[in-house]
Amino acid sequence: MVEIRSVHKSFGPLEVLRGIDLSVRAGEVTVVLGPSGSGKSTLLRTINHLEKVDQGWISVDGTLVGYRRSGNKLYELREREVLRQRTAIGFVFQNFTVLENVIEAPVAALGRPRKDGVAAAGKLLARVGLADKAGAYPKQLSGGQQQRVAIARALALEPKLLLFDEPTSALDPELVGEVLDVIKDLAHGGTTMIVVTHEIGFAREVADTVVFMDEGRIVEQGPPADVLDHPVQERTRAFLSKVL
């Protein structure tokens, strides 16, 4: 589903991604761990071309993201084409009422009839346990409920891939579980996901692959039992000793 090859990204003199290679199979969950500043969020943003790569390439479901290839050269797509590609890759935020929040993207981006969007939104809100909150505004919801609305919004475009950038980092500890439960349900349903998180227990339970990043590089990757319980690299061991 996702192929990332030799991706580099710098902001001025700061090299944030230093040659990332990663593959994600369809229907699998990849959890990305690492300290602050390791490049995890930047990596997610390059996958849907919110950040342009300086070198290398990324494809989702066999299609280059943000570029077209002609011979040995890559040419950046027009913004309209990039926006069309992003409809296949879910991300997360909220505004307006809960119902409007969920139907806005499929109606505006995909041109679906509003009544179809309303019907689909009702099903999605039920899926994340918020069927009774359709008329509420995000400020009337708890942080955990707001994140679940954001997940429903991402699902409204029926994406091939979902990206989560630390979805529980701003939540009170007692609200973390309700958001992780929704993500676990999606994982068990076969949704392809890349999740940046510090929730080691979640990674152990849900991930097919755990990736540990540091200083813009992938230091170690593999099944959770290998990376979390028997890490090979000293840097991985040092990080886990502080978070476990």
Sine and cosine of phi, psi and omega as CSV:
sin_phi,cos_phi,sin_psi,cos_psi,sin_omega,cos_omega
0.00,0.00,-0.69,0.73,-0.01,-1.00
-0.82,-0.58,0.77,-0.63,0.11,-0.99
-0.83,-0.55,0.84,-0.54,0.04,-1.00
-0.87,-0.49,0.83,-0.55,-0.11,-0.99
-0.74,-0.67,0.88,-0.48,0.13,-0.99
0.79,0.61,0.67,0.74,-0.07,-1.00
-0.99,0.14,0.80,-0.60,0.08,-1.00
-0.86,-0.51,0.58,-0.81,0.07,-1.00
-0.50,-0.87,0.79,-0.62,0.04,-1.00
-0.82,-0.57,0.49,-0.87,0.17,-0.99
-0.89,-0.46,0.98,-0.18,-0.13,-0.99
0.88,0.47,-0.74,-0.67,-0.02,-1.00
-0.98,0.19,-0.14,0.99,-0.07,-1.00
-1.00,0.04,0.91,-0.40,0.03,-1.00
-1.00,0.05,0.93,-0.37,-0.12,-0.99
-1.00,-0.07,-0.64,0.77,0.08,-1.00
-0.87,-0.49,0.77,-0.64,-0.16,-0.99
-0.83,-0.56,0.90,0.44,0.07,-1.00
1.00,0.06,0.86,0.51,-0.05,-1.00
-0.99,0.11,0.78,-0.63,0.14,-0.99
-0.84,-0.55,0.83,-0.55,-0.04,-1.00
-0.40,-0.92,0.66,-0.75,0.10,-0.99
-0.85,-0.52,0.65,-0.76,0.05,-1.00
-0.80,-0.60,0.86,-0.52,-0.01,-1.00
-0.98,0.18,0.45,-0.89,0.04,-1.00
-0.86,0.50,0.69,-0.72,0.05,-1.00
0.99,0.13,0.03,1.00,-0.02,-1.00
-0.97,-0.26,0.34,-0.94,0.03,-1.00
-0.93,-0.37,0.83,-0.55,0.09,-1.00
-0.93,-0.36,0.84,-0.54,0.04,-1.00
-0.97,-0.25,0.77,-0.64,-0.02,-1.00
-0.95,-0.30,0.86,-0.51,0.03,-1.00
-0.94,-0.35,0.28,-0.96,0.09,-1.00
0.45,-0.89,0.33,-0.94,0.00,-1.00
-0.94,0.33,0.24,-0.97,0.08,-1.00
-0.85,0.52,0.66,-0.75,0.02,-1.00
1.00,0.08,0.13,0.99,-0.04,-1.00
-1.00,0.10,-0.17,0.99,0.05,-1.00
0.97,-0.24,0.12,0.99,-0.08,-1.00
-0.88,0.48,-0.79,0.62,-0.04,-1.00
-0.92,0.40,-0.64,0.77,0.04,-1.00
-0.88,0.48,-0.63,0.77,0.04,-1.00
-0.86,0.51,-0.72,0.69,0.03,-1.00
-0.86,0.51,-0.66,0.75,-0.07,-1.00
-0.94,0.35,-0.45,0.89,0.08,-1.00
-0.96,0.27,-0.44,0.90,-0.06,-1.00
-0.92,0.39,-0.53,0.85,0.08,-1.00
-0.93,-0.36,0.34,0.94,0.15,-0.99
0.91,0.41,0.41,0.91,0.21,-0.98
-0.94,0.33,-0.45,0.89,0.18,-0.98
-0.85,-0.52,0.76,-0.65,0.03,-1.00
-0.98,0.18,0.66,-0.75,0.04,-1.00
-0.98,0.21,0.50,-0.86,0.06,-1.00
-1.00,0.03,-0.45,0.89,-0.04,-1.00
-0.40,-0.92,0.50,-0.87,-0.01,-1.00
1.00,-0.01,-0.19,-0.98,-0.03,-1.00
-0.42,-0.91,0.33,-0.95,0.01,-1.00
-0.72,-0.70,0.69,-0.73,0.12,-0.99
-0.78,-0.62,0.54,-0.84,0.08,-1.00
-0.83,-0.56,0.85,-0.52,-0.01,-1.00
0.81,0.58,0.66,0.75,0.08,-1.00
0.99,0.12,0.02,1.00,-0.03,-1.00
-0.91,-0.42,0.78,-0.63,0.06,-1.00
-0.86,0.51,0.67,-0.74,0.01,-1.00
-1.00,-0.05,0.87,-0.49,0.12,-0.99
0.99,0.10,-0.13,0.99,-0.08,-1.00
-0.61,-0.80,0.31,-0.95,0.22,-0.97
-0.84,-0.54,0.50,-0.87,-0.03,-1.00
-0.98,-0.18,0.71,-0.70,0.11,-0.99
-0.71,-0.70,0.96,-0.29,-0.11,-0.99
0.92,0.39,-0.81,-0.58,0.01,-1.00
-0.98,-0.19,0.18,0.98,-0.05,-1.00
-0.91,-0.41,0.49,-0.87,0.09,-1.00
-0.95,-0.32,0.70,-0.72,0.03,-1.00
-0.86,-0.52,0.74,-0.67,-0.06,-1.00
-0.93,0.38,0.65,-0.76,0.03,-1.00
-0.96,0.27,0.35,-0.94,0.13,-0.99
-0.93,0.37,0.40,-0.92,-0.07,-1.00
-0.85,0.53,-0.61,0.79,0.01,-1.00
-0.87,0.49,-0.64,0.77,0.00,-1.00
-0.95,0.32,-0.59,0.80,0.05,-1.00
-0.90,0.43,-0.68,0.73,0.02,-1.00
-0.88,0.48,-0.61,0.79,0.04,-1.00
-0.90,0.43,-0.65,0.76,0.04,-1.00
-0.89,0.45,-0.60,0.80,-0.06,-1.00
-0.91,0.40,-0.34,0.94,0.04,-1.00
-0.91,0.41,-0.28,0.96,0.03,-1.00
-1.00,-0.02,-0.05,1.00,-0.08,-1.00
-0.78,-0.62,0.93,-0.37,-0.06,-1.00
-0.99,0.15,0.66,-0.75,0.18,-0.98
-0.78,-0.63,-0.40,-0.92,-0.24,-0.97
-0.45,-0.90,0.79,-0.61,0.23,-0.97
-0.23,-0.97,0.03,-1.00,0.00,-1.00
-0.53,-0.85,0.45,-0.89,0.05,-1.00
-0.17,-0.99,0.15,-0.99,-0.02,-1.00
0.87,0.49,-0.16,-0.99,0.08,-1.00
-0.94,0.34,0.26,-0.97,-0.02,-1.00
-0.85,0.53,-0.72,0.70,-0.02,-1.00
-0.90,0.43,-0.74,0.67,0.00,-1.00
-0.87,0.49,-0.60,0.80,0.00,-1.00
-0.85,0.53,-0.66,0.75,-0.09,-1.00
-0.99,0.15,-0.57,0.82,-0.09,-1.00
-1.00,0.04,-0.27,0.96,-0.10,-0.99
-0.84,0.54,-0.75,0.67,-0.09,-1.00
-0.90,0.43,-0.78,0.63,-0.01,-1.00
-0.91,0.42,-0.52,0.86,0.01,-1.00
-0.97,0.26,-0.71,0.70,-0.07,-1.00
-0.98,0.22,-0.69,0.72,-0.11,-0.99
-1.00,0.06,-0.57,0.82,-0.08,-1.00
-0.96,-0.27,-0.15,0.99,0.05,-1.00
0.95,0.30,0.42,0.91,0.00,-1.00
-0.97,0.23,0.53,-0.85,0.06,-1.00
-0.85,0.52,0.61,-0.80,-0.06,-1.00
-0.85,0.52,-0.65,0.76,-0.04,-1.00
-0.90,0.44,-0.56,0.83,0.07,-1.00
-0.93,0.37,-0.61,0.79,0.02,-1.00
-0.90,0.43,-0.64,0.77,0.02,-1.00
-0.90,0.44,-0.69,0.72,0.00,-1.00
-0.90,0.44,-0.69,0.72,0.00,-1.00
-0.92,0.40,-0.61,0.79,-0.01,-1.00
-0.89,0.45,-0.64,0.77,0.03,-1.00
-0.86,0.51,-0.66,0.75,0.01,-1.00
-0.92,0.38,-0.64,0.77,-0.01,-1.00
-0.93,0.38,-0.65,0.76,0.02,-1.00
-0.90,0.43,-0.59,0.80,0.08,-1.00
-0.90,0.43,-0.61,0.79,-0.02,-1.00
-0.89,0.46,-0.55,0.83,0.01,-1.00
-0.99,-0.16,0.21,0.98,0.11,-0.99
0.98,0.20,0.47,0.88,-0.06,-1.00
-0.77,-0.64,0.50,0.87,-0.03,-1.00
-0.85,0.52,-0.50,0.87,-0.05,-1.00
-1.00,0.06,0.07,1.00,-0.07,-1.00
-0.92,-0.39,0.26,0.96,-0.11,-0.99
-0.85,0.53,-0.58,0.81,-0.06,-1.00
-1.00,-0.04,0.01,1.00,-0.03,-1.00
-0.99,0.16,0.30,-0.95,0.12,-0.99
-0.98,-0.20,0.48,-0.88,-0.03,-1.00
-0.79,0.62,-0.59,0.81,-0.03,-1.00
-0.92,0.39,-0.29,0.96,0.04,-1.00
-1.00,0.05,-0.04,1.00,-0.05,-1.00
-0.97,-0.26,0.38,-0.93,0.14,-0.99
-0.95,0.32,0.24,-0.97,0.03,-1.00
-0.85,0.52,-0.64,0.77,0.00,-1.00
-0.91,0.41,-0.63,0.78,0.04,-1.00
-0.92,0.38,-0.62,0.78,0.03,-1.00
-0.88,0.48,-0.65,0.76,0.02,-1.00
-0.92,0.39,-0.57,0.82,0.03,-1.00
-0.93,0.36,-0.57,0.82,0.11,-0.99
-0.89,0.45,-0.66,0.75,0.01,-1.00
-0.88,0.47,-0.62,0.79,0.05,-1.00
-0.91,0.41,-0.69,0.73,0.04,-1.00
-0.87,0.49,-0.64,0.77,0.03,-1.00
-0.88,0.48,-0.71,0.71,0.01,-1.00
-0.89,0.46,-0.62,0.78,-0.02,-1.00
-0.94,0.33,-0.35,0.93,-0.09,-1.00
-0.89,0.46,-0.43,0.90,0.02,-1.00
-1.00,0.03,0.08,1.00,-0.02,-1.00
0.77,0.64,0.83,0.56,-0.11,-0.99
-0.95,0.31,0.40,-0.92,0.10,-0.99
-0.98,0.18,-0.38,0.92,-0.12,-0.99
-0.60,-0.80,0.67,-0.74,0.09,-1.00
-0.90,-0.44,0.73,-0.68,0.04,-1.00
-0.92,-0.40,0.76,-0.65,0.04,-1.00
-0.85,-0.53,0.84,-0.54,0.02,-1.00
-0.96,-0.28,1.00,-0.08,-0.01,-1.00
0.74,0.68,0.90,0.43,-0.12,-0.99
-0.92,0.40,-0.23,0.97,-0.02,-1.00
-0.90,-0.43,0.12,0.99,-0.15,-0.99
-0.91,0.42,-0.50,0.87,-0.06,-1.00
-0.99,-0.12,0.12,0.99,-0.10,-0.99
-0.99,-0.10,0.52,-0.85,0.17,-0.99
-0.89,0.45,0.53,-0.85,-0.08,-1.00
-0.79,0.61,-0.59,0.81,-0.06,-1.00
-0.96,0.27,-0.20,0.98,0.00,-1.00
-0.99,-0.14,-0.17,0.98,-0.06,-1.00
-0.88,0.48,-0.68,0.73,-0.09,-1.00
-0.87,0.50,-0.63,0.78,-0.08,-1.00
-0.93,0.37,-0.53,0.85,0.05,-1.00
-0.97,0.25,-0.69,0.73,0.01,-1.00
-0.90,0.45,-0.54,0.84,0.02,-1.00
-0.89,0.45,-0.62,0.78,0.04,-1.00
-0.91,0.41,-0.68,0.73,-0.01,-1.00
-0.91,0.41,-0.62,0.78,0.05,-1.00
-0.88,0.47,-0.65,0.76,0.01,-1.00
-0.88,0.47,-0.65,0.76,0.06,-1.00
-0.90,0.44,-0.65,0.76,0.01,-1.00
-0.89,0.46,-0.70,0.71,-0.01,-1.00
-0.92,0.39,-0.37,0.93,0.03,-1.00
-1.00,0.06,0.02,1.00,0.08,-1.00
1.00,0.00,0.29,0.96,0.04,-1.00
-0.96,0.26,0.74,-0.67,0.05,-1.00
-0.97,0.24,0.80,-0.60,-0.09,-1.00
-0.62,-0.78,0.55,-0.83,0.23,-0.97
-0.86,-0.51,0.85,-0.52,-0.13,-0.99
-0.84,-0.54,0.90,-0.44,0.17,-0.99
-1.00,0.03,0.85,-0.52,-0.06,-1.00
-0.38,-0.93,0.32,-0.95,0.15,-0.99
-0.96,-0.28,0.10,1.00,-0.03,-1.00
-0.99,0.15,1.00,-0.05,-0.10,-1.00
-0.91,0.41,-0.62,0.78,0.01,-1.00
-0.88,0.47,-0.64,0.77,0.06,-1.00
-0.89,0.46,-0.70,0.71,0.01,-1.00
-0.86,0.50,-0.68,0.74,-0.04,-1.00
-0.90,0.43,-0.61,0.79,-0.10,-1.00
-0.99,0.14,-0.59,0.81,-0.22,-0.98
-0.94,-0.34,-0.55,0.83,-0.16,-0.99
-0.93,0.38,0.62,-0.79,0.24,-0.97
-1.00,0.07,-0.58,0.82,0.01,-1.00
-0.71,-0.71,0.69,-0.73,0.12,-0.99
-0.93,-0.36,0.76,-0.65,0.02,-1.00
-0.91,-0.42,0.79,-0.62,0.09,-1.00
-0.95,-0.32,0.84,-0.54,-0.01,-1.00
-0.94,-0.35,0.52,-0.85,0.12,-0.99
-0.42,-0.91,0.74,-0.68,0.04,-1.00
0.79,0.61,0.67,0.74,0.12,-0.99
0.99,0.17,0.16,0.99,0.00,-1.00
-0.79,-0.62,0.44,-0.90,0.17,-0.99
-0.99,0.12,0.90,-0.43,-0.04,-1.00
-1.00,0.09,-0.63,0.78,-0.08,-1.00
-0.38,-0.93,0.58,-0.82,0.09,-1.00
-0.47,-0.88,0.45,-0.89,0.00,-1.00
0.31,-0.95,-0.14,-0.99,0.06,-1.00
-0.87,0.49,0.49,-0.87,-0.03,-1.00
-0.80,0.59,-0.66,0.75,-0.04,-1.00
-0.88,0.48,-0.54,0.84,0.00,-1.00
-0.98,0.20,-0.80,0.60,-0.12,-0.99
-0.94,0.34,-0.65,0.76,-0.09,-1.00
-1.00,0.09,-0.56,0.83,-0.07,-1.00
-0.98,-0.20,-0.46,0.89,-0.04,-1.00
-0.67,-0.74,0.84,0.55,-0.02,-1.00
-0.89,0.45,0.60,-0.80,-0.01,-1.00
-1.00,0.05,-0.63,0.78,-0.10,-0.99
-1.00,0.07,0.65,-0.76,0.00,-1.00
-0.88,0.47,-0.60,0.80,-0.01,-1.00
-0.90,0.43,-0.62,0.79,0.05,-1.00
-0.90,0.43,-0.70,0.71,0.01,-1.00
-0.87,0.49,-0.65,0.76,-0.01,-1.00
-0.90,0.43,-0.67,0.74,0.00,-1.00
-0.91,0.42,-0.75,0.67,-0.04,-1.00
-0.90,0.43,-0.53,0.85,0.00,-1.00
-0.90,0.44,-0.39,0.92,-0.02,-1.00
-1.00,-0.05,-0.35,0.94,-0.08,-1.00
-0.94,-0.33,-0.27,0.96,0.01,-1.00
-1.00,0.07,0.00,0.00,0.00,0.00
